[in-house]
Amino acid sequence: YQEDDRLWRLWEVVEVDLKRNWRLADLAEIACTSPEHLRRLCQQQLGRSPIQQITYLRMRRAVDFLTTTQDKVEAIAQAVGYENPFTFSNAFKRWTGRRPTDYREKC
């Protein structure tokens, strides 16, 4: 599918720059599609919105950092695009069921 290619390339670009404050319009431009079409494609192929996919990628990277480094939670939060560590911690808990420090201790 051409759409699969576009999404694959899009998420590769996003993963390289998770710190960036991504907007739907930016994502659609990279994928060479309209924001609405991108939203539909993501929903069909990933089961989540483009913004939810970015959060998913950020949380996946955060888990990697938590399990492979001794970096402070604040540094990890910034590395994955959260200026506020408290906001990051809440988002992480929503996605994993645990706060970042608890997640690190259990692994």
C-alpha positions in Angstrom: 0.0 0.0 0.0 1.2 3.5 -0.8 -0.4 4.7 2.5 1.7 2.2 4.5 4.8 3.6 3.0 3.7 7.1 3.8 3.0 6.3 7.4 6.2 4.3 7.8 8.3 7.2 6.5 6.3 9.6 8.6 6.9 7.7 11.9 10.6 7.3 11.0 10.9 11.1 10.8 9.0 11.6 14.0 11.0 9.1 16.0 14.3 10.9 15.1 12.8 14.1 16.7 10.5 13.1 19.5 11.4 16.4 21.3 9.6 18.4 18.7 6.2 19.9 19.4 4.5 18.0 16.6 1.2 19.3 15.1 -1.2 17.4 12.9 -0.5 19.8 10.0 3.3 19.1 10.3 2.6 15.4 10.2 0.2 15.6 7.3 2.8 17.6 5.3 5.5 15.0 5.8 3.1 12.2 4.9 2.0 14.2 1.8 -1.7 14.0 2.7 -4.3 16.1 4.3 -4.6 16.2 8.1 -8.0 14.5 7.9 -6.8 11.8 5.6 -3.8 11.2 7.9 -6.1 10.9 10.9 -8.2 8.3 9.0 -5.2 6.3 7.8 -3.8 6.2 11.3 -7.1 5.1 12.8 -7.4 2.4 10.2 -3.9 1.1 10.3 -2.8 1.8 13.9 -6.1 2.0 15.8 -5.1 5.5 17.2 -4.9 9.1 16.1 -1.6 10.6 14.8 -1.2 12.5 18.1 -1.8 9.2 20.1 0.8 7.6 17.9 3.4 10.2 18.9 2.6 9.6 22.5 3.0 5.9 22.0 6.4 6.4 20.4 7.4 8.8 23.2 6.3 6.3 25.9 8.2 3.5 24.1 11.3 5.5 24.0 10.8 6.5 27.7 10.6 2.9 28.7 13.8 2.2 26.8 15.6 5.1 28.6 14.2 4.0 32.0 15.4 0.4 31.6 18.8 1.1 30.0 20.0 4.3 31.6 20.3 6.0 35.0 19.1 9.3 33.6 16.8 11.3 35.8 13.1 11.3 35.0 13.3 15.0 34.2 16.0 14.4 31.6 14.0 11.5 30.1 10.9 13.6 30.0 12.7 16.3 28.0 14.4 13.8 25.7 10.9 12.5 24.7 9.3 15.9 24.2 7.8 16.8 27.6 8.9 20.2 29.1 7.1 19.4 32.4 8.2 16.2 34.2 4.9 16.1 36.1 3.0 16.1 32.8 5.3 13.3 31.5 4.9 11.3 34.6 1.1 11.5 34.4 1.1 10.5 30.7 3.5 7.7 31.4 1.2 6.4 34.1 -1.8 6.5 31.8 0.1 4.4 29.2 1.9 1.9 31.5 -0.1 1.9 34.7 3.0 3.0 36.7 4.9 6.1 37.4 8.3 6.3 35.7 10.3 5.7 39.0 8.1 2.7 39.9 8.5 1.3 36.4 12.3 1.6 36.7 12.3 -0.1 40.1 10.3 -3.0 38.9 12.5 -3.7 35.9 
